[in-house]
Amino acid sequence: MRPYCVPNLSAGKYVAKKAKTEGYYSAVIVPKALEIGPQLQKTFATAYKKLVRLLKKAFKTKLFLIAQYLSHR
């Protein structure tokens, strides 16, 4: 049985974006937060190239929940 991958790219992008906001994270967290977005994208690209099956339903559900959250802010 091949492994599955649940993409979590939106979380990485969000964290990296917020790390650029002055005072949002403590100084200790900022370097790692800036690093995580690109790292998640790189990991996803590697998994995709190696034909790891993606849990598309989980990905679509996550996008739906993010859209709901953003529309209620």
C-alpha positions, 0 to 999 in steps of 0.5 A: 500500500502506498502512502498518502499525503494531505497537502497543508500548503495554506497553513505554511503560507499563512504562517510565513505571511504572518511572520512578516507582520511586526510583533505577530510572533516572538523573535524566536519564532519568526525565522522558523515561520519564514522557513516553513512556507517554502519548505512545505511547498518543496515537500509537496512538490517532491511527494507529487513527483514521486507519485504519492497519492494525495487525499484530494477529499481532505484537501478540498475540505480544508479549502472549504473550511478556510473559505468559510473562515475568511468569509466570516472574519 
